[in-house]
Structure formats: C-alpha cells, structure tokens
C-alpha cells in the first residue's frame, strides 16, 4: 500500500510538470544513424512516439486487472502490487512479499517482467544486445504484414534464447502482431512461437501504447486464426520523465 501511495504522489507531481511542458515540448522522431535497428523498425518506433523520446522517459506504470505494474525504464527495476501480494526486481534480486500466505502461485523470476515486455512494445525491441533479421510477411485477412525477428546475443537478460518477431502495418508502420518463444525453463532455443495481436492502442503522453492485446491460435503454417481467450486489458497507464526512488523497488520490510 505504501508503494502505491508513493507512486500516486509522484504521478500527481509529474503530471503537473508535464502539463506545463505540453505546449513547448515535441516528441522527437529523428532516428540516430548509429542505431543498430533496421530503418523500417525505426519507422515503427516513430509511429509509436519516437525512440529518442522514449529513452528520455524514466517511469512506466499500468494496471492489468488488480496488478499495478511499475517499471524504471532505465534500470528495469520493477514492482507488481496487488491486494494479496507484491513482487519485484530491485536491480539485483527478484523478491516476493505476500500479504496473504500462498496467494501467489506462479514463478516470480519468470513473471516479474513478462507483461512489461508485452506492454512496452515496440520500444523494448531497441534494447542493447539485439540481433535483427528480416522474415517472411505474416498474412491475415488479406493483408501482408512485414516482420523482423529479434534474437539476443549470449548472456543478455535472463532468457537470451527467447525470440520475438514483430509485424507491422505496411502502410502506417503501426505494430500489429507479435510472435514470441518462451525458453525460461528449458534454457534452450525453441521454434514454438506463440502469437499476440496488437490492434487496440491509445495515446499516452505522446506514445502509442497498447490498450489491450489478444492471444491467437495458429494453423500448421503459423498463420493466426481465432482468439484463444478474451483480450488482456490494460488500464491507468502512465509514462513520465519523473524518476522513482530506488526504495520503491525494494522488498517491503516486515
């Protein structure tokens, strides 16, 4: 609860600051020529608000159901607060703090940054240590979506064998689909891609971020067919230059 109150104080302070700057600040859309990512992905980043502007932000927060997920965008420290438990990453260790005993049933080390990655698309695809590869288009309902495969250099992150494939609209350059693999348990490369549709976005402080995402079934060719379940909805989004204290991301003291 204390972490939520602290975040609210910072949100109010930063919101006032952002309002004062709104008329004078512009979202940067120029792409640094030294960037590692392909120019087509640079256009995707521009469509969603600009990678240079994103890198100026410090705090990202959003809700998924009862979960309040807050991230320091530079250190990638994270806290997930719920009425029954909190978990997070303090920069060194993943921790779990339960208000109600045995209320969390998952694996904190796997889950703590899972939805951060899904929500912060496509910007996380400009992280360091990424290898880019052009792939065949994804066809859905008569539209061919160009795509790039994202893999990681050895020893980058907790699951360097994970792969992503991002697909974007060929006319607007807005992100439309994401394929991804899960290698956390196996620690080995996999070709078993899951697929998410990103077709509901909203503008948050100049950035186009997902309002909801939907997992899809695939046919034998890897083409999406029908949703596997109702959409996952995100609410109360915040992205700001305001930085939270390191204490915010530490496990609460008993």
C-alpha positions in Angstrom: 0.0 0.0 0.0 2.9 2.4 0.8 4.3 1.8 -2.6 1.0 2.7 -4.3 0.7 5.9 -2.3 4.2 6.9 -3.2 3.5 6.3 -6.8 0.4 8.4 -6.6 2.3 11.3 -5.1 4.9 11.1 -8.0 2.1 10.8 -10.6 0.5 14.0 -9.4 3.7 15.9 -9.2 4.9 14.7 -12.6 1.5 15.2 -14.3 1.6 18.9 -13.3 5.1 19.2 -14.6 4.1 17.5 -17.9 1.1 19.8 -18.3 3.3 22.8 -18.1 5.6 21.5 -20.8 3.0 20.2 -23.1 2.9 23.2 -25.3 6.6 23.6 -25.7 7.9 20.0 -25.9 7.7 18.0 -29.1 8.1 14.2 -29.4 11.4 13.6 -31.2 11.0 11.5 -34.3 14.5 11.6 -35.8 16.4 8.3 -35.9 20.0 8.3 -34.9 22.1 6.9 -37.8 24.2 4.9 -35.4 21.3 2.9 -34.2 21.5 -0.9 -34.7 17.9 -1.5 -35.7 16.7 -1.5 -39.4 15.3 1.7 -40.8 11.9 0.0 -41.2 11.8 -0.6 -37.4 12.9 3.0 -36.9 9.7 4.0 -38.7 7.7 1.7 -36.4 9.2 3.4 -33.4 8.4 6.8 -34.9 4.8 5.8 -35.4 4.6 4.9 -31.7 6.1 8.1 -30.5 9.8 8.0 -31.3 12.6 6.0 -29.7 14.6 9.1 -28.8 11.6 10.5 -26.9 11.0 7.1 -25.2 14.6 7.0 -23.9 14.0 10.3 -22.1 11.2 8.6 -20.0 12.1 7.1 -16.6 8.9 5.6 -15.3 6.2 3.4 -16.8 3.2 2.2 -14.9 0.0 0.4 -15.9 -2.7 -1.9 -14.4 -3.6 -5.4 -15.5 -6.6 -6.4 -13.5 -5.7 -6.0 -9.8 -2.0 -5.8 -10.7 -0.3 -2.4 -10.6 3.0 -2.8 -12.6 5.6 -0.1 -12.3 9.0 -0.1 -14.0 12.1 2.1 -14.0 12.7 2.2 -17.8 16.5 2.7 -17.4 17.4 0.2 -14.7 14.5 -2.1 -15.5 13.7 -2.4 -11.8 10.0 -3.5 -11.4 7.3 -3.7 -8.8 4.0 -5.5 -9.2 1.5 -4.6 -6.4 -1.8 -6.4 -5.7 -4.1 -6.6 -2.7 -2.7 -10.0 -1.7 1.0 -9.9 -2.7 3.8 -7.8 -4.2 6.7 -9.0 -6.2 9.5 -7.2 -8.0 13.1 -6.9 -9.1 15.3 -4.5 -7.1 18.2 -4.5 -9.6 19.9 -7.5 -8.0 17.2 -10.0 -6.9 13.7 -10.9 -7.7 11.6 -10.8 -4.5 8.1 -11.9 -3.3 6.1 -10.4 -0.4 2.7 -12.0 0.4 0.0 -10.2 2.4 -2.0 -13.5 2.2 0.1 -16.7 2.7 0.5 -18.8 -0.5 -1.6 -16.2 -2.5 0.9 -16.2 -5.4 1.1 -19.4 -7.4 3.5 -18.6 -10.2 7.2 -18.2 -10.6 8.3 -14.6 -9.7 11.5 -14.8 -11.6 9.6 -15.7 -14.8 6.7 -13.4 -14.3 8.1 -10.1 -12.9 8.8 -8.5 -16.2 6.6 -10.6 -18.6 3.8 -8.0 -19.0 6.3 -5.1 -19.0 7.7 -6.5 -22.2 4.3 -7.1 -23.8 3.1 -3.6 -22.8 6.3 -1.7 -23.7 6.2 -3.0 -27.3 7.6 -1.9 -29.7 10.2 0.2 -27.8 11.8 -2.8 -25.9 12.8 -4.0 -29.4 15.5 -1.3 -29.5 17.4 -2.7 -26.4 21.1 -3.3 -26.5 22.3 -6.7 -27.5 19.6 -7.4 -30.1 20.2 -9.1 -33.5 17.7 -8.3 -36.2 16.7 -10.5 -39.1 14.1 -9.8 -41.9 11.5 -12.6 -42.1 8.6 -13.5 -44.4 5.4 -11.5 -44.2 2.5 -12.6 -42.0 -0.7 -12.7 -43.9 -4.0 -12.2 -42.1 -7.4 -11.3 -43.7 -5.8 -10.4 -47.0 -3.1 -8.1 -45.5 0.6 -8.9 -45.7 2.4 -7.6 -42.6 6.2 -7.3 -42.9 8.2 -8.6 -40.0 11.6 -8.7 -38.2 12.9 -11.4 -36.0 14.6 -10.2 -32.8 17.1 -12.5 -31.1 19.7 -11.7 -28.4 23.4 -12.0 -28.0 24.6 -14.6 -25.5 24.2 -13.7 -21.8 21.7 -10.8 -22.5 18.9 -11.0 -20.0 17.5 -14.0 -18.1 16.4 -15.8 -21.2 18.8 -14.9 -24.1 17.4 -17.7 -26.2 14.0 -16.1 -26.4 13.0 -14.8 -29.8 10.4 -12.3 -30.9 9.0 -11.5 -34.3 7.3 -8.1 -34.7 4.9 -7.5 -37.6 3.7 -4.0 -38.6 1.2 -2.4 -41.0 2.9 -1.8 -44.3 1.1 1.5 -44.8 1.1 3.0 -41.4 4.1 1.3 -39.7 2.0 0.7 -36.6 2.8 -2.6 -34.9 0.1 -5.2 -35.4 1.4 -8.7 -34.3 4.0 -10.2 -32.0 5.3 -13.8 -32.1 7.5 -15.0 -29.3 9.0 -18.0 -27.7 9.4 -19.0 -24.0 12.7 -20.5 -23.0 12.8 -19.6 -19.3 12.5 -23.2 -18.1 14.3 -25.1 -20.9 17.2 -22.6 -21.4 17.3 -23.8 -25.0 16.2 -22.2 -28.3 12.7 -23.0 -29.5 10.6 -22.8 -32.6 7.3 -23.0 -30.8 6.1 -19.4 -31.3 3.0 -18.0 -29.6 1.3 -15.1 -31.2 -0.4 -11.9 -29.9 -2.5 -9.4 -31.9 -2.0 -5.7 -31.1 -5.0 -4.0 -32.6 -6.2 -1.6 -29.9 -3.9 1.3 -29.0 -4.1 4.6 -27.1 -2.0 7.7 -27.0 -0.3 8.2 -23.6 1.7 11.4 -23.3 2.6 11.2 -27.0 3.3 7.5 -27.1 1.1 4.9 -28.8 0.8 2.1 -26.2 -1.5 -1.0 -26.2 -4.9 -0.7 -24.6 -5.4 -4.5 -24.9 -3.7 -7.5 -26.5 -5.2 -10.8 -27.7 -3.6 -14.2 -28.0 -4.5 -16.1 -31.2 -4.5 -19.7 -32.3 -2.4 -20.6 -35.3 -2.7 -23.1 -38.2 0.0 -25.5 -39.2 1.7 -22.7 -41.2 1.8 -20.4 -38.3 -0.9 -18.1 -39.6 -3.2 -16.7 -36.9 -6.8 -18.0 -37.0 -9.0 -17.2 -33.9 -8.5 -15.7 -30.4 -7.6 -18.2 -27.8 -9.3 -16.2 -25.0 -10.7 -12.7 -24.3 -8.3 -9.8 -24.7 -6.0 -8.8 -21.8 -6.9 -5.2 -21.0 -4.5 -2.5 -19.6 -5.7 0.5 -17.6 -4.5 3.6 -15.8 -1.3 4.0 -17.9 1.5 6.4 -17.0 4.7 7.2 -18.8 6.9 10.0 -17.4 10.3 11.6 -17.1 9.8 11.5 -13.3 12.1 9.0 -11.6 11.1 6.9 -8.6 13.3 6.3 -5.6 15.3 3.0 -5.6 13.5 2.3 -2.3 10.2 2.0 -4.2 11.5 -1.2 -5.9 12.9 -2.9 -2.7 11.1 -5.6 -0.8 9.0 -4.1 2.0 10.4 -4.5 5.5 8.3 -6.5 7.9 
